[in-house]
Amino acid sequence: MVTNNGDLSEKTDQVPGGARARGPAHRRGGAGGGSGGEPGDAYPYTQPGDKKYVTNTDVLERFSPDGGDNQSYKVTADRAQADASFTTQAPAVDGVKDAAWNGAKSYPIGHTFDAGMTGDDPDATTDGTLRLLWDGPVLYGLVQVSGDSTESDTATPNWNTPSYAANTDGIYVSMDVYNDQWGFETDTQGTFFLSANPNLTSVTSYNNAGIPSLGSFFNPANQDYSTRLAAFKSSGYTPGSGVNYTYEFALQLEGWGDQPDRQLRNGTKVGLEVGAYDQGHSFTYWSKSQYFTGLEDGSNLPDSQRIPNRDWGS
């Protein structure tokens, strides 16, 4: 949520030259009537948010984390929250942490999972931090990754299946423009993979050529594509016990979509998720705290065909 102060509870007027984009504290509610939020219980699709009995995208079809047979499960998860500090001097998106980032708060990227996204991995060594800035129309992200002892920054990834683990280190970035948390065939949510390879001039994401509505709006072949990703860069690998990778990205949030005149102001909410991938070893996420919440197309791996915002931050 965009505010001037540190108060999560109220919306204030913007003060020229100083504002912060805030994500409000938001906990996903339980299933309500019935016991749909409990493992192993079938979910009846009768609660607010079910879009008049259309499948709720927070519900995992025919899946239960306790292994229930042919039952569904509604995801209830804490959502991380972050402040994007206002800046009058946009950072250079070059894979280098410059002075503009000194005033941005650092948030831990520390929920670790195995490389197949089949379970938690408390022994994973890779973690990171996320910082956010905004200057009016653009949201900037800085991700620094540490604990990655295996260099993998020369390959060119190709997201050619809906669910995907890359052949290189990098970060997965997901954006829900209006933070409406409604997934699947939407033109306001998207996911891309920013490779650790510093020589690449594009990111990768998936698009279904046969069904135009399926895919990431970050993909140039998608029917809803526009230049939402304004800039990006990886530093490449640095060995040692400090920061191994620095990634920067810039997301254009104004001037497109259902509200072409939308402006970022105090109270604006944007859904966001960032995951660091240590190729072949682990995933480490900022908001995601349960390995199965991204389940789609039969896999828990990152999916940019049908993109569900079940547990992203804001």
N, C-alpha and C positions, 0 to 999 in steps of 0.2 A: 504494500500500500504506500502511496506517495504522501509523506508528511514532512513537516519542517522539524518536528521534535521527535522525541523517542517514545511518544505515547501511542500504544497500539489501539487504544480504545476510542479515539475520536479522530475526525478528519478536520484539518485546519486549512486556512487559506495559505497559498504559496507566497513566500517572501522572496522578492526579486533577489537573485544571486545566491539563494540558499534554500535547498530543499532536498529531501531524500525520498527515494522510492522504497516503500516498505511493503513486505508481504505480511498480512495480518496473521495472527495465530489462528490456525484452522485445523480442527480435528474432524476427521470424517465421522459422521454419526453412525450409530448402530443400525441394524436392519429394521427396527421398529416392530410393528405388529407381527407376531410370529417370532421364530428364533433363527431367522435367516443369517444372522451374523455369527452363529456358532458353527464350528467345524462339523461337517457331516450332515447338516440340516439342509433341506431343499429350500430355495428362496422363492417366495410366491409372487414377486413383481407387483406388489400392491401398495407400495409406499411412495411418498413424494420423491421426485427425481427419477421415477421409473418411466417417465414420458408416456403416461397413459397406457401402461402395460407393454410398451415396446421394451425389448430386452435392455435392462440397465447395464451400462458398460462397466460398472464396478463389479458386476457379477461374473464369476468364472464358471462357464457352462460345463457341466459334467466333470467337475473337479472339486476335490476337497483336500486340504493339506493333510488330513488324517487318513486319506486313502479311501474315503467312502465311495461306494459303488454307484455310479451314474447319478450323483448328486451335485448340486451347485453350491457355490460359496460366494458370499458378498464380502469384498475386501473392505476392511476397516483399518486404517493406518494413520499414524501421525504424519503430518506434512511439515517438512522443514520450512523455515521462514528466514528471509534475509532482507537487509536494507540495501538499496542501491543509492549511494551517496551522489548528490547533485554536483556537477562540475561545470565550470565555465570554460575549462580547457580540456578538450577531448584528448584522450590518450592516443598515442601513435600505436596502431595495431600492427606490431612488428615482432611479437614473440619476446619482447624485452619489458620487464617491469620498470616503468619509468616513474618519475616523481608524481604524476597525476594520481597514481594508485595509493599514495601514502595515507590519504585520508579515508580510504575505503576499508570497512571492517572485513576481517578474515573469518570465513566460515569453514569448518572442517568437512572434508570429504572422507568419510571413514567407515561406511557400511560395506564390509567386504564379503564377497561371494566367490565361489570357484569359477574357473574359466568356462565351464559349461552352463553356468547359472542353474545348477541343480541343487544348490545348498549353500549355507553360510561357509565362510572360510576364515575362522579366527586367526589362523596362522599366516595369512597373506601379509606381506610386508609393504605393499604399495598403498599410500594414502596421499592426500593432497589438501589444498585449500582453494576456496572460491571467493573472489571479490567482485563487486558489481558497482558500476558507475552509470549515470545517465545525464544527458545534456539537453533534454527536451525531446527530440524525435528518436534518439538512438539509445539503446541499452548496451553497455559494454561489459564483457566478462573477462576476468583474468583467472586462469586455473594454473596452479603450480603443483607438480607431482613429485613426490619423493619416495624413497624406498624401492625404486625399480632398479634392480641390479643387472638386468639383462637388456642391453641395447637392442631396439628394434624400430628403426626410423628410416628405412630405405625403400620399403615396398610401396606399391601403389594399390590401395584397396579398391575393390569393386563390389559394391553391395548388390549382388545379383540374385539373392533370395530374400523373402520377406524378413525372416529372422536371421541374424547375422552376427558372427564374431569375426573381427577383421584379422588380416594377416600381418598386422603391424601394431605397435603401440599407438595410443591416441585417446581422444575423449569423444563420448557420445553426448550430444546436446539436444534436449527436447524443449519446445516452447509451445505454450498454450496462450495465444494472444490475449484472449478475454478471460482466462482462468475460469472458464465455465465447466471444465472437467467433464466434457462430453466428448467421447472419442468415436472412432470409426467413421471413415468417409466424411471427414469434416475439413473445411478449407481454412480453419483457424488453428490447427495443431500440426506440428511437424517435428521430425527428428533427423539429424545428420550425424555423420562421423567425421571428425577432424583428425586426420592422420598426423602422427608424430613426424612424418617426413617433411622437412622444412622447404623442400624444393617444389612441392606440389602447388598448383594454382587453382585447385578445386577441392571441394569436400565430396563425400559420397553418401548416397541415400538410395532408397529403393522406390521404383515406380512400376506399377502393373500396366503394361502396354495394352492388355486386352480389356481392362476395366478402368477407364480414365479416372474414376473417383477414388481408386485405391492407390495409395502411395503418399509420400511425403511432399508437402508443399515447398520444401527446399530443393526438390528435384526439378531440373529444368524441363523435363519431359512431362511433368504433372500438369493437369488441366488448370490447377489453381496456382501455378508457380508465379511468383514475382520476386524481386530482389530483396527479400526479407533479410538475407544474410549479406550485410553490407561489406564486411571485411573479416579476415581470419588469418592466423599465422601460428606456426609452431616454431619453437626455438631449436628443435633437434635435441639430441641426447647429450647430457653432460654427466660424466661418471662421478662417483663419489657419494658421500653420505648426505649431501645437501640436496638442493633442488635438481632433479634430473631432467624435467621438462617444464617449460613455460608455454602456455597456450593463451592466445587472446582471440576474442571474437566480438563482432558488433552486430546487433540485431535491430533492424529498422522496424519501429513499432507504429509509426504514424503514416497516414496517407494511403491506406489501402484497406481492402476487406469490406465488410458490411457497413463500416463507419469510416469512409474515406477522409472525413474531416476530423477524425478523432485526434485529440492531443493528450499527451501525458500530463497529468496534473496531480495534485495532492489527492490521494485515495485511489489512484490507478492500480489495478492488480494485474499481474502477469504470471502465468504458470511457467515454471522452469525446473528442469532436471539436468544434472551433469553427472556423468559417470566416467571415471578413468579406467582405461583398459590396459592391463599389463599382458601383452600378447602371450597366450598359451598358459597364463598363470592365474590371473584373477581379474574380477571387476570390483571397483570400489565406487560407491555412489554417495551423493550428497544427501538426498532425501529418502530414496528407496531403502527400506529396512527389512523387507521380506522377499526372498528370492523369487517367489512364484507370482507376484502381483502383476508382472508384465506378460503373463501367459497369453499367448495368441499364436494361431497357426501351429499348435501342438508343441511350442517351444517357449522357454523363459528368456531366451536371448533377446537383445534389442530388436524391435520390429518397427520398420518404417512403412509398412503397407497399411495395416489397420492399427492406429496409434492410440492406445488407451491411456488417458491421464487418470490413473487410479491412486497414485501416491506421490506425484510430483510435488515439489515445493512451490513457494510463491514469494 
